[in-house]
């Protein structure tokens, strides 16, 4: 801006100088013409430095379009510009004026005036929807079809554990739909859906083999096969919890628990007191064959100790001291109490109280934190636990009174239970509830497993050609461990904040099981074909688009916009007059 004022001052001074010089010339025959030529030359010289501009209007670019994600039956009824992200849709309808968009992000940046997008067909992926934030959207899905809308299953199993597939199915009516679960050429489970609308379903099976396997789920409607998809699972042998159970008397609770632990293949030592110094001992699923006293060496081999208050009181002082030391070193301790005068085991903090609110009533109870409510137990419960600041309630009756409480003690955990007859679940045919309760108690109380290499993969169900991110957590830092996928050595990136965490980015190169080797850990993950679960992915994409569009509705009428543009006059308009003026001044001086 300062230079512009200097240019104006210079031109004014030059004009004054030329005006004085022309008026003092001896030859004044063409004085008027010379003065005009001088002023014209100075003016054009200034405009060559700072050409004048003007404002003009330009119509804005495309502001409303149609975006096809699948074929549309009545394409001729669509107005506005129509584009497609699907190359096949573009090839089918290019004669109708449909244009292909190979890259949505580039297209949006090339059309900054775009306000409204009408989406037709099966919807867009999550990544594509994120690019449309800030736009006004409408979604016109195609007609609803029969098929899955959600599906999940527990792919990592232990021997004799149950495979459970759960999901939702959209049934449009008409003939009944049938879902089948097949494994190794055998029909494992099936369900028939007859009601119209969104239906939930569960398919179950207990795989008999070990290692990796790929089951299949098939959807049928009449004679038509709607879909078929792989269900990869892996059955791994786990390190079972080693249990030591000490009973003051062999009641039904201990008998049923012993049988259940034996059937579930837990290594178990069960000692039942007959008299003061006489015992009956069972060694089940274990190599240990002798038990004379509760020693530190024995407790070090165990992960969980289960006993009742009477047995704890009858143990010697040395044995109780050994249990306390083992608990401090990580052993899990589960104590059954039946009296309000109980000492409540090793750890302090728990207290008991009696209440007759459930007198002559069955016990309805469930896991805390909105967990599952199990079937009623046919006995009255009068004894309950009070929870302290360091306690974690695990199981409570529906009114909130605590039945099972847990607390940390050193590196171990002590759990106290006032339930006296959980075997009633077994007698009443609720074996699943019995297993669920004791599985939770064992897993929550037992000695924690040693830290090992852990890993996660994103996305959880990768497809061929898709980028996958593998996050590896190691038990400790140190040197970079060896990473291999599909037999190829890979170079991971260490997390800047967590020295024990590594990130590995790679491609899902081949379908089926892909190996993953992390130091001494050999594991695998499954990669799906592009055609696998295509119907399910399209249904989830449709639902995700509906939800996203609800937060980005069309709330304004599209107004045609015009853009004001500042333009500069061409320099030729000033250069030619400047050249003519200077030429005239020279010619008049020399020739005239």
C-alpha positions in Angstrom: 0.0 0.0 0.0 2.9 2.4 0.8 4.4 1.8 -2.6 1.1 2.7 -4.3 1.2 6.1 -2.7 4.8 6.6 -3.7 3.8 5.7 -7.3 1.0 8.3 -7.2 3.4 10.9 -5.9 5.9 10.1 -8.5 3.4 10.3 -11.3 2.0 13.6 -10.1 5.5 15.0 -9.8 6.4 13.8 -13.3 3.2 15.3 -14.6 4.0 18.7 -13.1 7.5 18.5 -14.5 6.3 17.7 -18.0 3.7 20.4 -17.9 6.3 23.0 -17.0 8.8 21.7 -19.5 6.2 21.8 -22.3 5.1 25.3 -21.6 8.7 26.6 -21.7 9.5 25.0 -25.0 10.2 27.4 -27.9 8.2 25.5 -30.4 4.6 25.5 -29.3 2.8 24.6 -32.5 1.4 21.3 -31.0 1.4 22.3 -27.3 -2.1 21.0 -26.6 -1.5 17.6 -28.3 1.8 17.2 -26.4 0.2 18.0 -23.1 -2.6 15.5 -23.8 0.0 12.8 -24.9 2.1 13.5 -21.7 -0.9 13.1 -19.4 -2.0 10.0 -21.2 1.4 8.4 -20.9 1.7 9.2 -17.2 -1.9 7.9 -16.5 -1.2 4.6 -18.5 2.1 4.2 -16.8 0.3 4.3 -13.4 -2.4 1.8 -14.5 0.3 -0.5 -15.8 1.6 -0.6 -12.2 -1.9 -0.8 -10.6 -4.5 -1.9 -13.2 -8.1 -1.0 -12.2 -10.6 -3.7 -11.4 -14.3 -4.4 -11.4 -16.7 -6.8 -9.7 -18.6 -9.4 -11.5 -21.0 -12.2 -10.5 -20.6 -15.9 -11.2 -23.1 -18.6 -10.6 -22.0 -21.1 -7.9 -21.1 -24.7 -8.7 -23.2 -27.8 -8.1 -25.1 -27.4 -4.8 -27.4 -30.5 -4.8 -26.8 -34.0 -6.2 -28.0 -37.6 -6.2 -25.5 -40.2 -5.1 -26.2 -43.8 -6.1 -24.7 -46.7 -4.1 -26.6 -49.4 -5.9 -28.9 -49.7 -8.9 -32.1 -47.6 -8.8 -35.2 -48.9 -10.7 -36.7 -45.5 -11.7 -33.6 -43.5 -12.6 -35.5 -41.3 -15.1 -37.5 -39.8 -12.2 -34.4 -38.3 -10.6 -33.6 -34.7 -11.2 -30.4 -32.9 -10.5 -26.9 -34.2 -11.2 -26.5 -37.9 -10.5 -23.3 -39.6 -9.5 -22.2 -43.1 -8.4 -19.4 -44.5 -6.3 -20.0 -48.0 -7.7 -18.3 -48.6 -11.1 -20.8 -51.3 -12.1 -23.7 -48.9 -11.4 -22.0 -46.3 -13.5 -21.5 -48.7 -16.4 -25.1 -49.8 -16.2 -26.5 -46.2 -16.2 -23.9 -44.0 -18.0 -26.2 -43.5 -20.9 -28.7 -42.0 -18.5 -26.2 -39.3 -17.5 -24.8 -41.0 -14.4 -21.2 -39.9 -13.7 -18.6 -41.9 -11.9 -16.9 -40.7 -8.7 -13.7 -42.8 -8.1 -12.7 -40.8 -4.9 -15.4 -39.3 -2.8 -13.0 -37.1 -0.7 -11.5 -35.6 -3.9 -14.9 -35.0 -5.4 -16.1 -33.1 -2.3 -13.1 -30.9 -2.2 -13.5 -30.2 -5.9 -17.1 -29.1 -5.3 -17.0 -26.9 -2.2 -20.4 -25.4 -2.9 -22.2 -28.7 -2.5 -24.9 -28.5 0.2 -27.4 -31.3 -0.2 -26.8 -35.0 -1.1 -29.6 -37.5 -1.7 -28.2 -41.0 -1.2 -30.0 -43.9 -3.0 -29.5 -47.6 -2.6 -27.7 -49.6 0.1 -26.0 -46.7 1.8 -22.4 -45.8 2.4 -19.5 -47.2 4.4 -18.6 -45.6 7.8 -15.5 -44.0 6.3 -17.5 -42.4 3.4 -20.2 -41.2 5.8 -17.5 -39.4 7.9 -16.6 -37.4 4.8 -20.2 -36.0 4.6 -20.2 -34.3 7.9 -21.6 -30.8 7.6 -23.7 -31.7 4.5 -27.5 -32.0 4.4 -28.4 -35.6 3.7 -31.4 -37.7 2.8 -31.4 -41.5 2.4 -33.7 -43.4 0.0 -32.9 -47.1 0.7 -34.0 -49.9 -1.6 -36.8 -52.3 -0.5 -36.1 -54.4 2.6 -35.0 -57.9 2.0 -34.7 -61.0 4.1 -31.3 -61.5 5.8 -29.1 -60.9 8.8 -28.7 -57.4 10.3 -26.3 -58.4 13.2 -24.2 -61.5 14.1 -21.6 -62.4 16.6 -20.0 -65.5 18.1 -17.3 -66.6 20.5 -14.5 -67.7 18.1 -12.0 -68.6 20.8 -13.1 -71.7 22.6 -11.7 -74.2 25.1 -12.3 -78.0 24.9 -15.9 -79.0 25.6 -17.0 -75.3 25.7 -20.1 -74.2 23.8 -20.1 -72.2 20.6 -22.9 -69.6 20.6 -24.0 -67.6 17.6 -26.4 -64.7 18.3 -27.8 -62.1 16.0 -30.9 -60.5 14.5 -32.7 -61.4 11.3 -35.0 -59.3 9.2 -38.0 -61.3 8.0 -40.2 -59.6 5.4 -43.0 -62.1 5.6 -44.2 -64.9 3.4 -42.5 -68.3 3.7 -40.7 -69.1 6.9 -36.9 -68.6 7.0 -34.5 -71.2 8.3 -31.0 -70.7 9.7 -28.6 -73.6 9.8 -25.3 -74.1 11.6 -23.1 -76.8 9.9 -19.7 -78.1 10.9 -17.5 -80.7 9.2 -20.4 -81.7 7.0 -22.8 -82.2 10.0 -25.9 -80.2 10.9 -25.2 -78.9 14.4 -28.2 -76.6 15.1 -31.1 -74.8 13.3 -33.9 -72.4 14.0 -37.0 -71.5 12.0 -38.3 -67.9 11.9 -41.9 -67.3 10.9 -42.9 -63.9 12.4 -42.5 -60.8 10.3 -40.1 -58.2 11.3 -36.8 -58.1 13.2 -36.2 -61.4 15.0 -33.4 -62.4 17.4 -31.9 -65.9 17.2 -29.4 -68.1 18.9 -27.5 -71.1 17.5 -25.4 -73.4 19.7 -23.0 -76.3 19.3 -20.2 -78.0 21.2 -17.3 -78.6 18.8 -15.7 -82.1 19.4 -12.4 -81.4 17.6 -9.5 -79.3 18.6 -7.5 -76.7 16.8 -8.8 -74.5 14.0 -12.1 -75.1 12.1 -14.4 -73.2 9.8 -18.1 -73.9 10.4 -20.8 -72.4 8.1 -24.0 -70.6 8.7 -26.7 -70.9 6.0 -29.9 -68.9 5.5 -32.8 -70.5 3.6 -36.3 -69.2 2.6 -38.3 -71.9 0.9 -36.0 -73.4 -1.8 -33.9 -70.3 -2.0 -30.5 -70.0 -0.3 -30.3 -66.4 0.9 -26.7 -66.5 2.2 -23.9 -68.7 3.4 -21.0 -67.5 5.4 -18.0 -69.0 7.2 -17.8 -69.2 11.0 -14.1 -69.6 11.9 -13.4 -70.9 15.4 -10.3 -72.1 17.2 -10.4 -74.5 20.1 -7.3 -74.0 22.4 -6.4 -76.0 25.4 -6.3 -73.7 28.4 -4.4 -74.0 31.7 -7.2 -74.9 34.1 -7.3 -73.5 37.6 -5.8 -75.8 40.2 -8.3 -76.2 43.1 -7.8 -77.3 46.7 -11.0 -77.9 48.5 -11.1 -78.5 52.3 -14.5 -79.5 53.8 -15.4 -79.7 57.5 -18.1 -82.2 56.5 -19.0 -83.8 53.2 -22.4 -82.0 52.6 -24.3 -81.8 49.3 -22.8 -78.5 48.4 -19.3 -79.9 48.4 -20.4 -83.1 46.7 -22.0 -81.3 43.7 -19.2 -78.8 43.4 -16.6 -81.6 43.4 -18.5 -83.4 40.6 -18.9 -80.2 38.6 -15.2 -79.3 38.9 -14.2 -82.9 37.9 -16.5 -82.9 34.8 -15.0 -79.5 33.8 -11.5 -81.1 34.0 -10.2 -78.8 36.8 -7.2 -80.3 38.6 -8.8 -80.9 42.1 -7.7 -82.1 45.5 -10.8 -82.6 47.8 -10.2 -83.3 51.4 -13.2 -83.9 53.7 -12.8 -84.1 57.5 -14.2 -87.3 59.1 -13.0 -86.7 62.7 -10.4 -84.5 64.3 -7.4 -86.0 62.6 -8.9 -88.3 60.0 -9.7 -87.2 56.5 -11.1 -88.6 53.2 -9.1 -87.3 50.2 -9.8 -87.4 46.5 -7.2 -86.5 43.8 -8.9 -85.7 40.6 -7.3 -84.7 37.3 -4.0 -84.0 39.1 -0.6 -85.6 39.4 -0.5 -84.9 43.2 -1.3 -88.1 45.1 -0.5 -87.2 48.7 -1.8 -84.6 51.1 -0.7 -84.6 54.8 -0.7 -80.9 55.7 -1.4 -77.5 54.2 2.2 -76.5 53.5 3.6 -73.5 51.5 4.9 -75.9 48.8 1.4 -77.3 48.3 -0.3 -73.9 48.3 2.2 -72.6 45.7 1.0 -75.3 43.3 -2.7 -74.3 43.8 -4.6 -71.4 42.3 -7.7 -71.5 44.4 -8.5 -72.7 47.9 -12.2 -73.4 48.8 -13.2 -74.1 52.3 -15.8 -73.3 55.0 -15.5 -71.3 58.2 -15.6 -74.4 60.4 -12.7 -76.0 58.6 -10.6 -72.8 58.7 -11.1 -72.7 62.5 -10.0 -76.3 62.9 -6.7 -75.8 60.9 -3.6 -75.5 62.9 -2.0 -72.1 63.5 0.9 -72.9 61.1 -1.6 -73.9 58.4 -3.6 -70.7 58.8 -0.3 -68.8 58.6 0.7 -70.6 55.5 -2.7 -69.8 53.9 -2.3 -66.1 54.8 1.2 -66.0 53.3 0.0 -67.8 50.1 -2.9 -65.4 49.8 -0.5 -62.5 50.1 1.5 -64.0 47.2 -1.5 -64.4 44.9 -3.5 -67.4 45.9 -7.3 -67.1 45.6 -9.4 -67.9 48.7 -13.1 -68.7 48.6 -14.8 -69.1 52.1 -18.3 -70.3 52.8 -19.9 -68.9 55.9 -23.1 -69.9 57.6 -23.1 -68.0 61.0 -23.2 -64.4 61.9 -20.4 -65.0 64.4 -18.0 -66.1 61.7 -14.5 -64.7 61.7 -14.8 -64.1 57.9 -11.5 -65.7 56.9 -8.1 -64.0 56.5 -8.8 -60.5 55.3 -10.7 -58.1 57.5 -13.4 -55.7 56.5 -16.5 -57.9 55.8 -19.3 -58.1 58.3 -22.4 -60.2 58.5 -26.0 -59.4 59.5 -29.3 -61.3 59.6 -32.6 -60.1 58.0 -36.0 -61.8 57.9 -37.2 -59.9 54.8 -36.8 -63.1 52.7 -38.2 -65.5 55.3 -40.4 -68.2 53.7 -39.6 -66.8 50.3 -37.5 -68.3 47.5 -34.2 -66.5 46.7 -34.0 -64.5 43.5 -30.5 -63.3 42.9 -28.1 -62.3 40.2 -24.7 -60.8 39.5 -24.0 -57.2 40.4 -23.7 -54.2 38.0 -26.9 -55.1 36.1 -25.7 -58.7 35.5 -27.8 -61.7 34.7 -30.6 -62.7 37.2 -30.4 -66.5 37.7 -33.4 -68.8 38.4 -34.8 -68.8 41.9 -33.3 -71.0 44.7 -36.0 -72.8 46.7 -34.8 -71.8 50.2 -35.0 -68.8 52.5 -31.9 -66.7 52.9 -31.5 -64.9 56.2 -27.8 -64.2 56.3 -26.2 -61.3 54.3 -23.0 -59.4 53.9 -22.2 -55.8 54.5 -19.8 -54.2 51.9 -16.9 -52.0 52.9 -15.0 -49.4 51.0 -12.4 -52.0 49.8 -15.0 -54.7 48.9 -16.4 -55.7 45.6 -19.9 -57.2 45.7 -20.2 -60.1 43.2 -23.6 -61.6 43.7 -26.7 -60.1 45.4 -30.4 -60.8 45.7 -32.8 -58.6 43.6 -33.4 -56.3 46.5 -29.7 -55.4 46.7 -28.6 -57.4 49.7 -25.1 -58.8 49.2 -24.6 -62.6 49.1 -21.1 -62.8 47.8 -18.4 -60.3 48.5 -14.7 -60.1 47.3 -11.7 -58.0 48.3 -8.0 -57.9 47.5 -5.4 -59.1 50.0 -1.8 -58.5 48.9 -1.5 -60.0 45.5 -4.4 -62.5 46.1 -8.1 -62.2 46.5 -10.5 -63.4 49.2 -14.2 -64.1 48.3 -16.8 -64.7 51.0 -20.2 -66.3 50.3 -23.2 -66.8 52.5 -25.0 -69.1 50.0 -25.3 -72.6 51.5 -27.1 -74.6 48.8 -26.3 -73.6 45.3 -26.7 -77.3 44.3 -30.5 -76.6 44.3 -29.9 -75.2 40.8 -28.8 -78.7 39.7 -31.7 -80.4 41.4 -34.1 -78.0 39.7 -32.7 -78.6 36.2 -30.9 -75.2 36.1 -27.4 -76.7 35.4 -26.6 -73.6 33.3 -27.2 -71.3 36.2 -25.1 -73.4 38.5 -22.2 -73.5 35.9 -22.5 -69.7 35.3 -22.3 -68.9 39.0 -19.3 -71.2 39.9 -17.5 -70.3 36.7 -17.7 -66.6 37.7 -16.6 -67.3 41.2 -13.6 -69.4 40.2 -12.5 -67.0 37.5 -12.9 -64.0 39.8 -11.2 -65.4 42.8 -8.4 -67.7 41.4 -4.8 -66.7 41.2 -4.3 -64.4 38.1 -2.6 -66.0 35.2 0.9 -64.9 34.3 1.2 -62.1 31.9 1.7 -63.2 28.3 1.8 -61.7 24.9 -1.6 -60.3 23.9 -2.8 -58.9 20.6 -5.8 -57.4 19.0 -6.6 -56.8 15.3 -8.6 -54.0 13.7 -10.9 -54.4 11.9 -12.0 -57.5 13.8 -13.2 -59.3 10.6 -10.6 -58.3 7.9 -11.2 -58.9 4.2 -8.7 -59.7 1.4 -6.8 -56.6 0.4 -7.9 -54.6 3.4 -5.4 -52.8 5.7 -5.2 -54.3 9.2 -3.7 -52.9 12.3 -2.3 -55.4 14.9 -1.7 -54.1 18.4 0.6 -56.2 20.5 1.0 -55.9 24.2 4.1 -57.6 25.7 4.5 -58.5 29.4 7.6 -56.3 29.6 9.7 -54.0 27.5 13.2 -54.6 26.2 14.5 -55.6 22.8 12.2 -55.5 19.7 10.6 -59.0 19.5 10.4 -60.9 16.3 7.1 -60.4 14.4 5.9 -62.6 11.5 2.7 -62.7 9.6 2.1 -65.3 6.9 5.8 -66.4 7.4 7.1 -62.9 6.5 9.2 -60.9 9.0 7.6 -57.5 9.8 8.8 -54.3 11.5 6.5 -53.0 14.2 6.3 -49.5 15.6 6.7 -49.0 19.3 4.2 -46.9 21.2 5.8 -43.7 22.4 4.0 -43.7 25.7 3.7 -47.5 26.4 7.0 -49.2 26.0 5.4 -52.7 26.1 3.0 -51.9 23.3 3.7 -52.3 19.6 1.7 -51.4 16.4 2.0 -53.5 13.2 0.3 -52.3 10.0 0.0 -54.8 7.2 -2.3 -56.1 4.4 -4.7 -59.0 4.5 -3.1 -60.7 1.6 -4.8 -64.1 1.5 -8.1 -65.5 2.6 -8.4 -68.1 5.3 -6.2 -68.6 8.3 -3.2 -66.3 8.5 -0.4 -67.0 11.0 0.9 -64.5 13.5 4.2 -65.1 15.4 5.1 -62.8 18.3 8.3 -63.9 20.0 7.4 -67.3 21.3 3.7 -67.0 20.7 2.2 -68.6 17.6 -1.3 -67.6 16.8 -3.5 -66.9 13.8 -6.4 -64.8 12.5 -9.0 -65.4 9.8 -9.3 -63.3 6.7 -12.6 -63.3 4.8 -13.3 -63.3 1.0 -14.9 -60.2 -0.4 -18.1 -62.2 -1.0 -18.2 -63.6 2.6 -21.1 -62.1 4.6 -21.8 -59.5 1.9 -25.5 -59.4 2.7 -24.7 -58.8 6.3 -22.3 -56.0 5.5 -24.8 -54.3 3.2 -27.5 -54.5 5.9 -25.2 -53.0 8.5 -24.1 -50.3 6.0 -27.8 -49.5 5.4 -28.5 -49.2 9.1 -25.4 -47.0 9.7 -26.4 -44.7 6.9 -30.0 -44.3 8.3 -28.5 -43.4 11.7 -26.0 -41.0 10.3 -28.6 -39.2 8.1 -30.9 -38.7 11.1 -28.2 -36.4 12.5 -27.6 -34.6 9.2 -31.2 -33.9 7.8 -32.1 -31.5 5.1 -33.3 -28.4 7.1 -32.9 -25.6 4.6 -34.2 -25.1 1.1 -31.3 -24.9 -1.3 -30.8 -21.3 -2.5 -29.0 -20.6 -5.7 -25.8 -18.8 -4.8 -23.7 -16.4 -6.9 -20.1 -15.7 -6.3 -18.7 -12.1 -6.5 -15.4 -12.1 -8.4 -12.9 -9.2 -8.4 -11.3 -9.0 -11.9 -8.5 -6.7 -13.2 -8.5 -5.0 -16.7 -6.0 -6.4 -19.1 -2.7 -4.5 -19.2 -3.0 -4.3 -23.0 -5.7 -1.6 -22.5 -3.0 0.7 -21.0 0.2 -0.5 -22.7 -1.0 0.4 -26.2 -2.1 3.9 -25.4 1.1 4.4 -23.4 3.2 3.3 -26.4 1.2 5.5 -28.8 1.6 8.6 -26.5 5.3 8.1 -26.1 5.7 7.5 -29.8 3.8 10.7 -30.6 6.0 12.8 -28.3 9.1 11.4 -29.9 7.8 11.8 -33.5 6.7 15.4 -32.9 10.1 16.3 -31.5 12.1 14.8 -34.3 9.9 15.1 -37.4 7.6 18.1 -36.9 
